[in-house]
Amino acid sequence: MNYAGFTRPVWAWLNTAPAGVRYLRTDSPLPRTGAEQAVRAVRAANAGLPWRVLTHSGNALSTHDSARFRTVVGGAGLHEVGVAAQVTLPGVPFVFAGDELGMEGTDGENARGPMPWHRPEAWDRRTLEAHTRLLGLRAELPELQTGGLRWLDAGPHHMTFLRALPGRAVLVHLTDGAHERVSAAWSDLDVAGMGVLARGGGAHARTGGCLELDADGPGT
């Protein structure tokens, strides 16, 4: 389980939790950082791991020892950004039962509620659809499973990176809110061009003569 190189940085970046929510079983308040600080934490924690170990480590947003990620981020929009990070960064997505339905909990005890199989009206259909779509995308694209990682850009509200295999690359752009446009020439990315495979929320991509990315809200 890659808590240091995935869970804690993503929590800190997307954190909007109410007072009293703690990281795992610590007594320390959950920090709040920007995306660029999260990227630095991810890189520092993962730098010493062999690539094979990193790609076989679990990327968890919630576990039976933690608050529910939905409680940490407060809504479906940021929850979807976290799931996108979970399926696109190196590692194996670990989905704690009920996260895909938007279940909540402030610590490892009350986060262990039973799955509401008999109450489908309580399921967050948007969050369930996001899990289905994003996990399906990972299954479809080998770049997201075994491709190399190249960080491209990060700011207070966004992180952008490439997952690449020989002759193919997938660019991932994650944002927690609005940010100014960033752009890159195809030659800077070592590609001849790109198209939009999927998008969600407030993130926008333009793929004309170069790549342009911006956002007006949380998105991927």
CORMO-V850405 format. One record per backbone hydrogen bond with DSSP energy under -1.0 kcal/mol. NH is the residue of the N-H (numbers start at 1). CO is the residue of the C=O. E is the energy in kcal/mol with one decimal. If there is no record, write none. Layout:
# CORMO-V850405
nh,co,e
NH,CO,E
NH,CO,E
This chain:
# CORMO-V850405
nh,co,e
2,58,-2.7
3,1,-1.6
7,2,-1.6
8,3,-2.8
10,6,-2.3
11,7,-2.7
12,8,-2.7
13,9,-2.0
14,10,-2.4
16,72,-3.1
21,18,-1.5
26,23,-2.0
33,12,-2.0
35,156,-1.6
36,155,-1.1
38,34,-1.8
39,35,-2.4
40,36,-2.0
41,37,-2.2
42,38,-2.6
43,39,-2.7
44,40,-2.5
45,41,-2.5
46,42,-2.0
47,43,-1.2
49,46,-1.6
54,50,-2.4
55,51,-2.6
57,54,-1.4
59,92,-3.0
66,63,-1.5
68,105,-2.4
72,68,-1.6
73,69,-2.2
74,70,-2.3
79,75,-1.6
80,76,-2.4
81,77,-1.4
82,78,-2.2
83,79,-2.2
84,80,-2.3
85,81,-2.2
86,82,-2.2
87,83,-1.9
88,84,-1.2
89,85,-2.2
92,57,-3.4
94,59,-2.5
99,96,-2.8
101,98,-1.4
102,99,-1.5
103,98,-2.1
111,107,-1.3
112,109,-1.6
117,115,-1.8
119,116,-1.6
122,119,-2.4
123,120,-1.2
124,101,-1.8
125,123,-1.1
128,124,-2.2
129,125,-2.6
130,126,-2.1
131,127,-2.1
132,128,-2.3
133,129,-2.8
134,130,-2.7
135,131,-2.5
136,132,-1.6
137,133,-1.8
138,134,-2.0
139,135,-2.0
140,136,-1.6
141,137,-1.8
144,141,-1.2
146,142,-2.6
147,143,-1.1
148,164,-2.7
150,162,-2.2
152,160,-2.6
153,160,-1.8
155,158,-2.5
159,174,-2.3
160,153,-2.8
161,172,-2.2
162,150,-2.8
163,170,-2.6
164,148,-1.6
165,168,-2.2
168,165,-2.5
170,163,-2.7
172,161,-3.2
174,159,-2.8
175,219,-2.4
176,157,-2.0
179,215,-1.4
182,213,-2.7
184,211,-2.1
191,186,-2.0
202,218,-3.1
204,214,-3.2
206,212,-2.6
211,184,-2.7
212,206,-2.3
213,182,-3.0
214,204,-1.9
215,179,-1.2
216,202,-1.9
219,175,-2.3
220,200,-2.3
